[in-house]
Amino acid sequence: MAGIVASPNPAPFGSVFPGSNANPFASLLPSSFPTGTPQHIVDAFRYSDKDGNGFIDDQELKAVLSTCNHGFSLRTVHLLMYSFTATNTRLMGPKEFTQMFTSLQQWRDVFEKHDRDRNGKIEFHELQQTFQTLGLNVPTAVLNLLLLKYDRSGKSLALDYDKFIECCITVKGLTNKFKENESAATGLATFNYESFLLSVLPFVVA
């Protein structure tokens, strides 16, 4: 990870990822809608919260996102839930749902902006430019590995929207974890064994 260097101008989406002190296995506390939450977001959450307990689970979130034409896989849904709740409880409250919904609108704008040939896919140079927009200079070798990993077809070396979100969440989240433990922007970070595992495993087991 030392080869991933953050730019001095942080891009959007950086504040939603869990901090180094967050316990990914902690319980999610009840929350409420932020003041001014658009009504369509409130309606989407309440429609999904079938039992009215103030939380939606991973299957409910997957269903509501599918109605918004996102069509995310369950793994991407799990990564989204972890990224916005700092837990692996696979539950989400109104506050976290609102943050996620708003951020996904920004992600969609980023995707469409960098999908310059309008083929519904993000290719190598488009992905590189995307990461630069997010404040990350990702080495070529890492970009190639990411495309091999997240290309659904295994042939085109391009990412559809679902895999684009999964890829960006993983890289941005792991980079944030690295930066939290970095020594004075040196490109070097120190982790003890437990903190290293807690930083990496939530992205692996999602």
C-alpha positions as CSV (number, residue, x, y, z in Angstrom):
1,M,0.0,0.0,0.0
2,A,3.0,2.3,0.3
3,G,2.8,2.9,-3.4
4,I,-0.6,4.6,-3.1
5,V,-0.1,8.3,-2.4
6,A,-2.9,10.6,-1.4
7,S,-3.0,14.0,-3.1
8,P,-2.9,17.2,-0.9
9,N,-6.5,18.0,-2.1
10,P,-8.9,15.4,-0.7
11,A,-11.8,14.5,-2.9
12,P,-15.4,13.7,-2.0
13,F,-16.3,10.5,-0.3
14,G,-13.3,10.4,2.1
15,S,-15.2,11.2,5.3
16,V,-17.5,8.2,5.2
17,F,-15.0,5.5,5.8
18,P,-14.5,4.1,9.3
19,G,-11.6,5.5,11.4
20,S,-8.8,3.4,12.7
21,N,-10.4,3.2,16.1
22,A,-13.7,1.8,14.8
23,N,-14.4,-1.7,15.7
24,P,-15.8,-3.4,12.6
25,F,-17.7,-5.9,14.7
26,A,-19.3,-3.4,17.0
27,S,-23.1,-3.0,17.2
28,L,-24.8,-0.2,15.2
29,L,-26.5,2.3,17.4
30,P,-30.0,3.7,16.4
31,S,-29.9,6.9,14.4
32,S,-32.3,9.4,12.8
33,F,-32.6,11.2,9.5
34,P,-30.4,14.4,9.3
35,T,-32.3,17.7,9.1
36,G,-33.3,18.4,5.6
37,T,-33.1,14.9,4.3
38,P,-35.0,14.8,0.9
39,Q,-38.4,13.1,1.2
40,H,-37.6,10.5,-1.5
41,I,-34.7,9.2,0.7
42,V,-37.0,9.0,3.8
43,D,-39.6,7.2,1.8
44,A,-37.1,4.7,0.4
45,F,-35.8,3.9,3.8
46,R,-39.3,3.5,5.4
47,Y,-40.5,1.4,2.5
48,S,-37.5,-0.9,3.1
49,D,-37.8,-1.1,6.9
50,K,-40.6,-3.7,6.8
51,D,-40.7,-4.4,10.5
52,G,-40.3,-0.7,11.5
53,N,-37.4,-1.3,13.9
54,G,-35.3,1.6,12.5
55,F,-32.8,-0.5,10.6
56,I,-32.7,-2.1,7.2
57,D,-30.6,-5.2,6.6
58,D,-28.4,-6.2,3.6
59,Q,-31.2,-7.9,1.6
60,E,-33.5,-4.9,2.1
61,L,-30.8,-2.5,1.1
62,K,-30.0,-4.6,-2.0
63,A,-33.7,-4.5,-2.9
64,V,-34.2,-0.8,-2.5
65,L,-31.0,0.0,-4.5
66,S,-32.2,-2.2,-7.3
67,T,-35.4,-0.1,-7.6
68,C,-33.0,2.9,-8.1
69,N,-31.4,1.0,-11.1
70,H,-28.2,0.4,-9.3
71,G,-28.4,-3.4,-9.4
72,F,-25.6,-4.0,-6.9
73,S,-24.3,-7.4,-5.9
74,L,-24.6,-8.5,-2.3
75,R,-20.9,-8.1,-1.9
76,T,-21.0,-4.5,-3.0
77,V,-24.0,-3.9,-0.7
78,H,-21.9,-5.3,2.2
79,L,-19.0,-3.0,1.4
80,L,-21.4,0.0,1.3
81,M,-22.9,-1.0,4.7
82,Y,-19.4,-1.3,6.3
83,S,-18.2,1.9,4.7
84,F,-21.1,3.9,6.1
85,T,-21.6,2.2,9.5
86,A,-18.1,1.2,10.5
87,T,-19.5,-2.2,11.6
88,N,-20.1,-5.6,10.0
89,T,-23.5,-6.0,11.6
90,R,-25.0,-5.6,8.1
91,L,-27.6,-3.2,9.4
92,M,-28.1,0.4,8.5
93,G,-30.1,3.2,10.2
94,P,-31.6,6.4,8.7
95,K,-28.6,8.6,9.1
96,E,-26.2,6.1,7.5
97,F,-28.7,5.3,4.7
98,T,-29.0,9.0,3.9
99,Q,-25.2,9.5,3.8
100,M,-24.9,6.4,1.5
101,F,-27.7,7.4,-0.8
102,T,-26.3,10.9,-1.2
103,S,-22.8,9.6,-1.8
104,L,-24.0,7.1,-4.4
105,Q,-25.4,10.0,-6.4
106,Q,-21.9,11.5,-6.3
107,W,-20.4,8.2,-7.3
108,R,-22.8,8.0,-10.3
109,D,-21.8,11.5,-11.4
110,V,-18.1,10.5,-11.2
111,F,-18.8,7.3,-13.1
112,E,-20.6,9.0,-15.9
113,K,-18.1,11.8,-16.1
114,H,-15.2,9.4,-16.6
115,D,-17.1,7.0,-18.9
116,R,-16.1,9.2,-21.8
117,D,-17.0,6.7,-24.6
118,R,-20.5,6.2,-22.9
119,N,-20.2,2.4,-23.1
120,G,-21.3,1.9,-19.5
121,K,-17.8,0.7,-18.5
122,I,-14.8,2.2,-16.9
123,E,-11.5,1.2,-18.6
124,F,-7.9,1.7,-17.6
125,H,-7.3,5.4,-18.3
126,E,-10.8,6.2,-17.1
127,L,-10.2,4.4,-13.8
128,Q,-6.9,6.1,-13.5
129,Q,-8.5,9.5,-13.9
130,T,-11.3,8.5,-11.4
131,F,-8.7,7.8,-8.7
132,Q,-7.0,11.1,-9.4
133,T,-10.4,12.8,-8.9
134,L,-10.6,11.0,-5.6
135,G,-7.2,12.3,-4.6
136,L,-5.3,9.1,-5.3
137,N,-2.3,8.4,-7.5
138,V,-2.6,4.6,-7.9
139,P,0.4,2.9,-9.6
140,T,-0.1,1.3,-13.0
141,A,0.6,-2.2,-11.7
142,V,-2.1,-1.8,-9.1
143,L,-4.6,-0.5,-11.6
144,N,-4.0,-3.5,-13.8
145,L,-4.5,-5.8,-10.8
146,L,-7.8,-4.0,-9.9
147,L,-9.1,-4.4,-13.5
148,L,-8.2,-8.1,-13.5
149,K,-9.9,-8.5,-10.1
150,Y,-13.1,-6.5,-10.7
151,D,-13.8,-7.0,-14.4
152,R,-17.0,-9.1,-14.3
153,S,-16.4,-10.6,-17.8
154,G,-12.8,-11.5,-17.2
155,K,-12.0,-10.4,-20.7
156,S,-12.6,-6.7,-21.4
157,L,-10.5,-5.2,-18.5
158,A,-13.3,-2.7,-17.8
159,L,-15.7,-2.2,-14.9
160,D,-19.4,-1.9,-14.9
161,Y,-21.0,0.4,-12.3
162,D,-21.4,-2.3,-9.6
163,K,-17.8,-3.4,-9.8
164,F,-16.6,0.2,-10.1
165,I,-18.3,1.0,-6.8
166,E,-16.8,-2.1,-5.2
167,C,-13.3,-1.3,-6.5
168,C,-13.4,2.3,-5.5
169,I,-14.7,1.6,-2.0
170,T,-12.0,-1.0,-1.4
171,V,-9.1,1.2,-2.6
172,K,-10.3,4.3,-0.9
173,G,-11.1,2.5,2.3
174,L,-7.8,0.7,2.5
175,T,-5.9,3.9,1.6
176,N,-7.7,5.8,4.4
177,K,-6.7,3.0,6.8
178,F,-3.1,3.3,5.6
179,K,-3.1,7.1,6.0
180,E,-4.4,6.9,9.5
181,N,-1.3,5.0,10.4
182,E,1.1,6.8,8.2
183,S,4.1,8.7,9.7
184,A,4.1,12.4,8.5
185,A,3.2,11.7,4.9
186,T,6.3,9.5,4.4
187,G,4.6,6.7,2.5
188,L,5.3,4.4,5.5
189,A,2.8,3.2,8.1
190,T,3.1,1.1,11.2
191,F,0.4,-1.4,12.2
192,N,0.4,-3.9,15.0
193,Y,-1.0,-7.3,14.0
194,E,-4.5,-6.8,15.3
195,S,-5.0,-3.4,13.8
196,F,-3.7,-4.6,10.5
197,L,-6.2,-7.5,10.4
198,L,-9.0,-5.2,11.5
199,S,-8.1,-2.7,8.8
200,V,-8.0,-5.3,6.0
201,L,-10.4,-8.1,6.8
202,P,-13.7,-6.1,6.6
203,F,-12.9,-5.5,2.9
204,V,-12.0,-9.1,2.3
205,V,-14.9,-10.8,4.0
206,A,-17.7,-8.4,2.9
